[in-house]
């Protein structure tokens, strides 16, 4: 569903979904004296099961389903924490804001949070959560058809001839399913409401201000929070950054894949042409690109059976989706190379495992609710067709997908609030970290967020390839810059480049 990844997007969303499926049930919050006037206290208990760090605690925060009716129906937000490892050095709470939409950070205090240097783990309680709608928070489900849960369907790859009629049919079918099965909650899943939920969590924790590490879609959540609640922000790290264009919002994120693939595919092509590489595809990077395009075109006409996959064939769009997924992390380059080599020989590896369908249904519904409620998408088939035709000519690797129609083109609900316009009004306490070559959140979009934040932010551009820069696909210079900011508050004086 989502145009984002480790968010959204869907390779990372599936990984997040698997983690969620393995997570033990959470305890429910009990009433107690609130941490702040009007705030709910959290009844922290040890998380059940053995899949998380034994120090991690779990609770449930109650928030309004509809903030326009704050005393109306309440929903549960599953939250977690690992306390500061040095009470004497504790500064506050660091919210780990996940990507997606459709991703969760509920397990992150035990996972990626433990990659943080000791100075940061001493300074903060690490806070995770499952956003509204995502289990084990009060959850939603659209009841989509099995075929519509395929990654190559959730991202709107057009037909082999470039037609978008099938995508519009899919959008209507999925939107109808969400209207029939999503209940009242799906109308109230949005980035604004996620930011409001986080401020309720801040109050429940008794914190005057919070720090945050937002990744991918989480950078937009972080920017929206900082816009709505500027005086409640401490140190904000936005990692792998979304274009915040208020006229497009998620449409701009989807469109960013054009540039992101063109920025990143040459790195894959050089790797896949390197002598001695056991996954070598061709002798030159130019031929790697040509072979990929030829193979995708051939599979458009002559798909290969792929039992157990969804769909149960390798067609051109499934290959293109695999390309997109594999470019998120250089460690995944062999997946694409090996699939290309096998397909050229007419043989395929076993179909990759998928998360439980119930988890995919939940992730897809949260993605749809967020993307479609944040902004109204165009409904004109002709407009999408024009964009796809132009995109296919300029960016053949992505075949028009980034300008095509998602479920939002037929969404049955009107946006209840306008998109948030990110501005430079507020404290100067934001550090953006951005890989130079990022398939999902390209540098071009990150620069737009940097421009919107103005004096509030400094950006560190990292000479690296992949999605998720800090402590993942970045470099030592970028990691040290972010760690120093979180631990001490010291940022570079101006935008900087980490070679």
C-alpha positions in Angstrom: 0.0 0.0 0.0 2.6 2.5 1.1 5.0 4.3 -1.2 7.5 4.2 1.6 9.5 1.3 2.8 10.8 0.5 6.2 7.7 2.4 6.6 5.0 1.9 3.6 6.5 0.8 2.3 6.1 -2.6 1.8 9.4 -4.6 1.9 10.0 -3.0 5.3 6.4 -3.1 6.2 6.5 -6.9 5.8 9.5 -7.2 8.1 7.8 -5.0 10.6 4.7 -7.1 10.3 6.6 -10.2 11.1 8.1 -8.6 14.2 4.6 -7.5 15.3 3.2 -11.0 14.7 5.9 -12.4 17.0 5.4 -9.8 19.7 3.6 -11.0 22.8 0.3 -9.3 23.8 0.5 -6.1 25.7 -0.8 -5.3 29.1 -3.7 -2.8 29.4 -3.2 0.5 31.2 -5.0 0.8 34.5 -6.2 4.1 36.0 -3.8 5.9 38.4 -2.8 9.4 39.3 -2.0 11.2 36.0 1.6 12.3 35.3 0.4 15.8 34.2 -3.0 17.6 34.6 -5.5 15.8 32.5 -3.0 13.1 31.4 -3.5 9.4 31.7 -0.9 7.5 33.7 0.5 4.4 32.1 0.5 1.1 34.0 3.9 -0.3 32.9 4.3 -4.1 33.1 7.0 -6.4 31.9 6.1 -7.5 28.3 4.9 -11.1 28.2 7.0 -13.6 26.4 10.7 -13.8 25.6 11.0 -12.1 22.2 12.1 -8.7 23.6 14.8 -7.4 26.0 13.7 -8.3 29.5 14.1 -4.6 30.5 11.4 -3.6 28.0 8.1 -2.6 29.6 4.7 -2.5 27.9 1.5 -0.5 28.4 -1.6 0.8 26.6 -2.4 4.5 26.1 -6.0 5.5 25.6 -6.6 8.3 23.1 -9.7 9.7 21.3 -10.5 8.0 18.1 -11.7 11.3 16.8 -9.9 14.4 18.2 -12.9 16.5 17.2 -14.8 14.6 19.8 -12.2 14.1 22.6 -14.7 12.7 25.1 -16.1 10.2 22.5 -14.9 6.7 21.7 -11.4 5.9 22.9 -8.9 3.6 21.3 -5.7 1.9 22.6 -2.2 2.7 21.5 0.4 0.0 22.4 3.5 1.6 23.8 6.9 0.3 25.1 10.0 1.6 26.8 13.4 0.7 28.1 14.5 3.2 30.8 17.7 5.2 30.7 20.6 3.1 31.6 22.1 5.8 33.9 19.5 7.7 35.9 22.1 10.4 36.8 22.6 11.2 33.1 19.0 11.0 32.1 17.8 13.9 29.9 14.3 12.7 28.9 12.5 10.4 26.5 13.6 9.5 22.9 10.6 8.6 20.8 11.5 6.0 18.1 9.1 7.0 15.3 8.7 4.3 12.6 8.4 4.4 8.9 5.6 3.2 6.7 2.9 4.3 7.1 2.2 0.8 8.4 5.4 0.4 10.4 5.8 -0.1 14.1 8.5 0.8 16.6 7.0 -1.3 19.4 10.0 -3.6 19.5 12.6 -0.9 18.7 13.7 -0.2 22.3 14.9 -3.8 22.3 16.1 -3.8 18.7 17.5 -0.8 16.9 17.5 1.2 20.1 20.3 -1.0 21.4 22.5 0.1 18.5 22.5 3.6 20.0 25.8 4.5 21.7 25.9 4.2 25.5 25.9 8.0 25.9 22.5 8.1 24.1 21.0 5.1 26.0 22.1 6.8 29.2 20.5 10.1 28.3 17.0 8.8 27.3 14.2 6.4 28.0 13.7 4.7 24.6 10.0 4.8 23.7 8.4 2.7 21.0 4.8 2.4 19.9 2.4 0.8 17.4 0.6 3.7 15.6 -3.2 4.0 15.7 -4.9 1.2 13.7 -1.9 -1.1 13.8 -2.1 -4.2 16.0 -1.6 -4.7 18.9 -3.0 -1.1 19.1 -6.8 -1.0 18.3 -6.6 -2.3 14.8 -8.2 -1.9 11.4 -8.6 -4.3 8.4 -10.0 -3.6 5.0 -10.6 -7.3 4.1 -8.8 -6.9 0.8 -8.7 -9.7 -1.8 -5.6 -11.9 -1.5 -4.3 -10.8 -4.9 -4.5 -7.1 -3.9 -2.1 -7.8 -1.0 0.7 -8.5 -3.5 3.6 -6.0 -3.3 3.4 -5.5 -7.0 -0.3 -4.7 -6.6 -0.1 -2.4 -3.6 2.3 -0.2 -5.5 0.5 0.8 -8.7 2.5 -0.7 -11.5 0.6 0.0 -14.7 -0.2 -2.7 -17.3 2.5 -3.9 -19.7 1.2 -1.5 -22.3 1.2 1.4 -19.9 -2.5 1.5 -19.4 -3.8 2.6 -16.0 -7.4 1.3 -16.4 -6.6 -1.8 -14.3 -5.1 0.4 -11.6 -8.3 2.5 -11.4 -10.3 -0.7 -11.1 -8.1 -1.9 -8.3 -8.3 1.4 -6.5 -12.1 1.3 -6.6 -12.2 -2.4 -5.5 -9.8 -1.7 -2.6 -11.6 1.5 -1.5 -14.9 -0.3 -1.5 -13.4 -3.0 0.7 -12.1 -0.4 3.2 -15.4 1.4 3.3 -17.2 -1.9 3.9 -14.8 -3.4 6.5 -12.6 -0.5 7.9 -15.2 0.7 10.4 -15.2 4.2 11.9 -11.5 4.1 12.9 -10.2 4.0 9.3 -11.6 7.5 8.8 -9.4 8.8 11.7 -6.0 7.4 10.7 -3.8 10.3 9.7 -0.4 11.9 10.3 -2.0 14.7 12.3 -3.7 12.2 14.5 -0.5 10.2 15.0 1.2 13.4 16.1 -1.6 14.1 18.5 -1.3 10.6 19.9 2.4 11.1 20.5 1.7 14.3 22.4 -0.8 12.4 24.5 2.0 9.9 25.1 4.3 12.7 26.0 1.9 14.0 28.7 1.3 10.5 30.0 5.0 10.0 30.5 5.2 13.3 32.4 7.6 14.9 29.9 7.6 18.6 29.2 9.4 18.0 25.9 10.4 15.0 23.9 13.3 14.0 21.6 12.7 11.9 18.6 14.4 9.7 16.0 12.1 9.5 13.0 12.9 7.3 10.0 11.4 7.5 6.5 7.7 8.2 6.9 8.6 8.9 10.5 10.4 12.0 9.3 7.1 13.4 8.2 5.5 12.5 11.4 8.3 14.2 13.3 8.1 17.3 11.1 4.3 17.5 11.6 4.7 17.0 15.4 7.3 19.8 15.5 4.9 22.0 13.5 1.9 21.3 15.7 3.8 21.3 19.1 7.0 23.2 18.5 7.6 24.1 22.2 7.3 20.4 23.2 10.3 19.4 21.1 13.8 18.8 22.4 16.3 17.1 20.0 14.8 15.9 16.8 16.6 13.6 14.3 14.9 13.1 11.0 16.5 10.2 9.0 15.8 9.5 5.3 13.5 12.4 4.7 10.2 12.8 3.0 9.2 15.6 0.7 6.7 17.6 2.8 5.0 19.3 -0.2 1.5 20.2 1.3 -0.1 20.2 -2.2 0.9 16.5 -2.8 2.0 14.9 0.5 2.0 11.1 -0.2 1.7 11.6 -4.0 5.1 13.4 -3.8 6.5 10.4 -1.9 5.4 7.9 -4.5 6.7 10.2 -7.3 10.1 10.3 -5.6 10.8 6.7 -6.6 11.5 7.9 -10.1 14.5 9.9 -8.9 15.4 7.5 -6.1 15.8 4.5 -8.5 17.8 6.6 -11.0 20.1 7.7 -8.1 20.6 4.1 -6.8 20.4 1.7 -9.7 23.8 2.7 -11.1 25.4 1.5 -7.8 23.7 -1.8 -8.2 24.8 -2.0 -11.8 28.4 -1.3 -11.0 28.2 -4.0 -8.3 26.5 -6.5 -10.6 29.2 -5.9 -13.3 32.2 -6.3 -10.9 34.7 -9.0 -11.9 34.8 -11.7 -9.2 31.3 -11.0 -8.0 29.6 -14.5 -7.7 26.3 -12.7 -8.5 27.7 -11.0 -11.6 25.0 -10.2 -14.2 27.0 -8.6 -17.0 30.4 -7.2 -18.0 29.5 -3.5 -17.7 27.1 -1.4 -15.7 25.4 -0.3 -19.0 24.7 -3.9 -19.9 23.3 -4.6 -16.5 20.7 -1.9 -17.0 20.0 -3.0 -20.6 19.5 -6.6 -19.5 17.1 -5.6 -16.7 15.0 -3.6 -19.1 15.0 -6.4 -21.7 14.1 -9.1 -19.1 11.3 -7.0 -17.6 9.8 -6.4 -21.1 10.1 -10.2 -21.9 8.3 -11.1 -18.6 5.6 -8.6 -19.4 4.8 -10.8 -22.4 5.8 -14.2 -21.1 5.6 -14.5 -17.3 7.2 -17.5 -15.6 5.1 -19.6 -13.2 6.1 -19.1 -9.6 4.1 -21.4 -7.3 3.6 -20.0 -3.8 4.2 -16.4 -4.8 1.5 -13.7 -4.9 0.8 -13.4 -7.8 1.9 -17.0 -8.6 4.1 -15.9 -11.5 7.1 -13.7 -12.2 5.9 -11.0 -14.6 7.6 -7.8 -15.5 6.1 -5.9 -12.6 7.0 -8.4 -10.0 10.6 -8.1 -11.3 10.4 -4.3 -11.1 9.0 -4.5 -7.6 11.9 -6.8 -6.6 14.3 -4.3 -8.1 12.7 -1.5 -6.0 12.8 -3.6 -2.8 16.4 -4.7 -3.4 17.7 -1.1 -3.8 16.7 -0.2 -0.2 19.8 -1.9 1.1 23.0 -2.9 -0.7 23.0 -6.1 1.3 19.9 -7.1 -0.8 21.5 -6.5 -4.2 22.1 -10.3 -4.6 18.3 -10.9 -4.4 17.7 -8.9 -7.6 20.8 -10.2 -9.4 20.0 -13.9 -8.6 16.4 -13.5 -9.7 17.5 -11.9 -13.0 20.0 -14.7 -13.7 17.5 -17.4 -12.8 14.7 -15.8 -14.9 17.0 -15.6 -17.9 17.5 -19.3 -17.6 13.7 -20.0 -17.2 14.1 -21.3 -13.6 13.1 -19.6 -10.4 14.1 -20.0 -6.7 11.4 -20.9 -4.2 8.9 -18.1 -3.6 9.9 -15.8 -0.8 8.0 -16.3 2.5 5.2 -13.8 3.3 4.0 -12.6 6.6 0.6 -13.9 7.8 -2.2 -12.6 5.7 -3.9 -11.0 8.7 -0.8 -9.0 9.4 -0.6 -7.8 5.8 -4.3 -6.9 5.9 -3.7 -4.7 8.9 -0.6 -3.1 7.5 -2.3 -2.4 4.2 -5.3 -0.8 5.9 -3.2 1.5 8.1 -1.2 2.5 5.0 -4.4 3.2 3.0 -6.0 5.2 5.8 -2.9 7.4 6.3 -2.1 8.1 2.7 -5.7 8.8 1.7 -6.9 10.8 4.7 -3.8 13.1 4.7 -4.7 14.6 1.3 -7.3 14.2 -1.5 -5.9 12.4 -4.5 -7.1 13.2 -8.1 -9.8 10.9 -9.4 -9.3 11.5 -13.1 -8.1 8.4 -15.1 -6.9 10.7 -17.9 -4.7 12.6 -15.4 -3.0 9.5 -14.2 -2.6 8.2 -17.7 -0.9 11.3 -18.8 1.5 11.2 -15.9 2.3 7.5 -16.4 2.9 7.9 -20.1 5.3 10.8 -19.4 7.1 9.0 -16.6 7.6 5.8 -18.6 9.3 7.8 -21.3 11.6 9.7 -18.9 12.2 6.9 -16.3 11.9 3.5 -17.9 13.2 1.6 -14.9 10.1 2.5 -12.9 7.7 2.1 -15.9 5.3 4.9 -14.8 4.5 3.5 -11.4 5.4 6.6 -9.4 2.8 8.7 -11.1 0.0 6.2 -11.1 -3.3 5.8 -9.1 -3.3 4.1 -5.7 -6.4 3.2 -3.7 -6.7 6.9 -2.7 -7.9 7.8 -6.2 -11.2 6.2 -5.2 -11.2 6.8 -1.5 -14.7 7.2 -0.2 -14.0 9.7 2.6 -13.1 13.4 2.4 -10.0 14.6 4.2 -11.2 16.0 7.5 -8.3 18.5 7.8 -5.9 20.1 5.4 -2.4 18.8 5.1 0.1 20.4 7.5 2.4 23.0 6.0 5.9 22.6 7.5 7.5 25.9 8.2 10.6 27.5 9.9 8.6 28.7 12.9 9.8 27.1 16.1 13.0 26.2 17.9 16.2 25.4 16.0 16.6 21.8 17.2 16.2 19.6 14.2 19.0 17.5 12.5 18.3 15.9 9.2 20.5 13.0 8.1 20.2 11.8 4.5 22.0 9.3 2.3 23.0 10.7 -1.1 21.5 7.7 -2.9 18.2 6.6 -1.4 15.6 4.8 -3.5 12.6 5.5 -1.3 13.3 9.0 0.1 15.7 10.6 -2.5 18.0 13.5 -1.7 15.9 15.8 -3.9 12.9 15.3 -1.6 15.0 15.7 1.6 16.2 19.0 0.3 12.6 20.2 0.2 12.1 19.3 3.8 15.3 21.0 4.7 14.1 24.2 2.8 10.7 24.1 4.5 12.3 23.9 8.0 14.7 26.8 7.3 16.5 28.0 10.3 15.1 25.3 12.5 17.3 22.6 10.9 20.7 21.6 9.7 21.2 18.7 7.2 24.0 16.2 7.1 24.2 14.6 3.6 26.0 11.2 3.7 28.0 9.8 0.8 26.3 6.4 1.0 23.7 4.2 -0.7 20.5 2.8 0.8 17.5 3.7 2.9 17.9 4.5 6.6 21.1 6.4 7.2 21.8 6.5 10.9 23.3 3.3 12.3 22.3 1.4 9.2 23.2 2.3 5.6 25.1 5.5 6.3 28.8 6.0 7.3 30.8 6.6 10.4 30.9 10.4 9.9 27.1 10.6 9.7 26.6 8.3 12.6 29.0 10.2 14.8 27.3 13.5 13.9 23.9 12.3 14.9 25.1 10.5 18.0 26.8 13.7 19.2 23.6 15.7 18.7 21.4 13.3 20.6 23.9 13.0 23.5 25.1 16.6 23.7 22.8 18.8 21.6 25.8 19.9 19.4 25.0 20.1 15.7 27.1 21.2 12.8 27.0 25.0 12.4 25.8 24.7 8.8 24.7 22.0 6.5 27.5 19.5 6.0 28.6 16.6 3.8 29.9 13.3 5.2 32.2 11.7 2.6 
